Amino acid sequence: MTQFPDFEQQYGPPEHCIPVGDAGVRSYEGKLPTELLAKWRESGWCSYKKGLLWLVDPEQFSGVIDDWVQLDNGKPLVFLRTAFAHLYFWHENAAYSLDVQRGGVSRVTPRVDRLFTLLCDSEIREKILRAPLFEKALPLLGSPSRDECYAFEPALALGGSGDLETIRRVKMREALGVLAQLVG
């Protein structure tokens, strides 16, 4: 049985999957929701809809998230990201959204299954995931790989327009580092 059926109906089957072994899943027990860990067991860390969304290894973002979010207790664990490097992380029993273009952090929901349902909402797909813009950029730039994202040049924080012509495919860690200095 698939863990987030509405999500997979909207975004299709997982692609570019890296299996997460039992030891990897066990290392996050008690730190991430059981539904998310079950999804990792089922599909691993993978992309959806040609790279629009990625389930990710939190270790991939362990140093990067600290540039954006300083918390007194616990460590935020990034578990999902978009093609435009919008990050979703888990902290203190809730999912949060980090808008790296504008630097805002928002508490989304205490239920990870609800987050995956919200990602199917047409307004969220358009405004947060930038799905229509992604679909236009995809044939021009190709799918971002596991360590890449789409970035605006110039960055929106520097007055960039956010138009299709300003999108570049870049290394994600580097882009997140630059954006953290601009808006973080």
C-alpha positions as CSV (number, residue, x, y, z in Angstrom):
1,M,0.0,0.0,0.0
2,T,1.4,3.4,-0.9
3,Q,1.8,5.9,1.9
4,F,0.4,9.1,0.4
5,P,-2.0,8.0,-2.4
6,D,-3.3,11.4,-3.3
7,F,0.2,12.7,-3.6
8,E,1.3,9.8,-5.9
9,Q,-1.9,10.2,-8.0
10,Q,-1.0,13.9,-8.5
11,Y,2.8,13.5,-9.0
12,G,3.1,10.0,-10.4
13,P,5.3,7.2,-9.4
14,P,8.7,7.9,-7.8
15,E,11.7,8.3,-10.0
16,H,15.5,8.2,-9.5
17,C,15.1,6.3,-6.2
18,I,17.9,5.5,-3.8
19,P,16.8,2.7,-1.4
20,V,17.0,3.6,2.3
21,G,18.2,0.6,4.2
22,D,16.8,-0.5,7.6
23,A,19.7,1.1,9.4
24,G,19.0,4.4,7.7
25,V,15.3,4.3,8.6
26,R,16.1,3.2,12.2
27,S,18.4,6.2,12.6
28,Y,15.5,8.5,12.2
29,E,12.9,6.6,14.3
30,G,11.5,9.0,16.9
31,K,12.9,12.0,15.0
32,L,10.6,11.8,11.9
33,P,7.0,10.7,11.5
34,T,6.4,7.0,11.1
35,E,4.4,7.6,7.9
36,L,7.4,9.3,6.3
37,L,9.8,6.5,7.4
38,A,7.3,4.0,5.9
39,K,7.4,6.0,2.6
40,W,11.2,5.7,2.7
41,R,11.0,2.0,3.1
42,E,8.5,1.8,0.2
43,S,10.3,4.1,-2.3
44,G,13.5,5.4,-0.8
45,W,14.8,8.9,-1.4
46,C,13.4,9.9,-4.8
47,S,12.0,12.5,-7.1
48,Y,8.5,13.1,-8.4
49,K,7.2,14.7,-11.6
50,K,10.6,14.9,-13.3
51,G,12.3,16.6,-10.4
52,L,9.6,19.0,-9.2
53,L,9.7,17.4,-5.8
54,W,12.3,15.3,-4.0
55,L,12.2,13.2,-0.9
56,V,15.7,13.6,0.5
57,D,18.2,12.3,2.9
58,P,18.2,14.8,5.8
59,E,22.0,14.5,6.0
60,Q,22.3,16.1,2.5
61,F,21.0,19.3,4.1
62,S,22.4,19.1,7.7
63,G,24.9,21.9,7.3
64,V,22.8,24.0,4.9
65,I,19.7,24.2,7.1
66,D,21.8,25.7,9.9
67,D,22.5,28.8,7.6
68,W,18.8,29.4,7.5
69,V,17.3,28.2,10.8
70,Q,18.7,28.6,14.3
71,L,16.9,26.7,16.9
72,D,17.6,26.5,20.6
73,N,16.4,22.9,20.9
74,G,16.8,20.0,18.5
75,K,17.9,20.0,14.9
76,P,15.6,20.6,11.9
77,L,15.5,17.7,9.5
78,V,14.9,18.5,5.9
79,F,12.9,15.7,4.3
80,L,11.5,17.2,1.1
81,R,12.5,19.9,-1.3
82,T,11.3,21.4,-4.6
83,A,13.0,22.0,-7.9
84,F,13.4,25.7,-6.8
85,A,15.0,24.6,-3.5
86,H,12.0,25.4,-1.3
87,L,12.7,23.2,1.7
88,Y,10.4,21.3,4.1
89,F,11.8,20.3,7.4
90,W,10.5,18.5,10.5
91,H,11.0,20.0,14.0
92,E,9.3,19.4,17.3
93,N,6.5,17.3,15.8
94,A,5.6,19.6,13.0
95,A,6.4,20.2,9.3
96,Y,7.8,23.6,8.4
97,S,8.3,25.3,5.1
98,L,11.4,27.3,4.3
99,D,11.0,29.8,1.4
100,V,14.7,30.3,0.3
101,Q,13.7,32.9,-2.2
102,R,12.3,35.2,0.4
103,G,13.7,33.8,3.6
104,G,10.5,33.0,5.4
105,V,9.8,30.0,7.6
106,S,6.3,28.8,8.2
107,R,4.8,26.1,10.4
108,V,2.7,24.0,8.0
109,T,1.1,21.1,10.0
110,P,1.8,18.6,12.7
111,R,0.7,15.8,10.4
112,V,3.0,14.8,7.6
113,D,0.2,13.0,5.7
114,R,-1.6,16.4,5.7
115,L,1.5,18.1,4.2
116,F,1.5,15.6,1.3
117,T,-2.2,16.3,0.8
118,L,-1.6,20.0,0.8
119,L,1.0,19.7,-1.9
120,C,-1.7,18.5,-4.2
121,D,-3.7,21.8,-3.8
122,S,-3.6,23.8,-7.1
123,E,-2.8,27.1,-5.4
124,I,0.2,25.6,-3.5
125,R,1.4,23.9,-6.7
126,E,1.3,27.2,-8.5
127,K,2.5,29.7,-5.9
128,I,4.9,27.6,-3.7
129,L,6.1,24.8,-5.9
130,R,6.0,27.0,-9.0
131,A,4.8,24.0,-11.0
132,P,3.7,26.0,-14.1
133,L,7.1,27.7,-14.3
134,F,8.9,24.4,-13.7
135,E,6.9,22.8,-16.6
136,K,8.1,25.6,-18.9
137,A,11.7,25.4,-17.8
138,L,11.9,21.6,-17.9
139,P,12.2,21.3,-21.7
140,L,14.8,24.1,-21.8
141,L,17.0,23.1,-18.9
142,G,16.2,19.5,-18.3
143,S,15.4,17.9,-14.9
144,P,17.4,19.1,-12.0
145,S,19.4,16.1,-10.5
146,R,19.6,15.1,-6.9
147,D,22.2,17.8,-6.2
148,E,20.8,20.5,-8.4
149,C,18.0,23.0,-8.4
150,Y,16.6,25.8,-10.5
151,A,17.7,29.3,-9.4
152,F,16.8,32.7,-10.5
153,E,19.6,34.9,-11.9
154,P,19.5,37.6,-10.6
155,A,18.0,36.2,-7.4
156,L,14.5,37.4,-6.4
157,A,16.1,39.0,-3.3
158,L,18.2,41.2,-5.6
159,G,15.2,42.3,-7.6
160,G,15.2,39.5,-10.1
161,S,12.0,39.1,-12.1
162,G,11.5,35.4,-11.6
163,D,10.7,35.1,-15.4
164,L,11.5,31.9,-17.3
165,E,14.5,33.6,-19.0
166,T,16.2,34.1,-15.6
167,I,16.1,30.5,-14.5
168,R,19.3,28.5,-14.4
169,R,20.1,25.0,-13.4
170,V,22.7,25.2,-10.6
171,K,24.3,23.1,-7.8
172,M,21.9,23.3,-4.9
173,R,24.2,23.6,-1.9
174,E,26.0,26.5,-3.5
175,A,22.7,28.2,-4.4
176,L,21.4,27.7,-0.9
177,G,24.6,29.2,0.5
178,V,24.4,32.3,-1.6
179,L,20.7,32.8,-0.9
180,A,21.3,32.4,2.8
181,Q,23.6,35.3,2.7
182,L,21.1,37.4,0.7
183,V,17.9,36.6,2.5
184,G,18.6,34.2,5.4
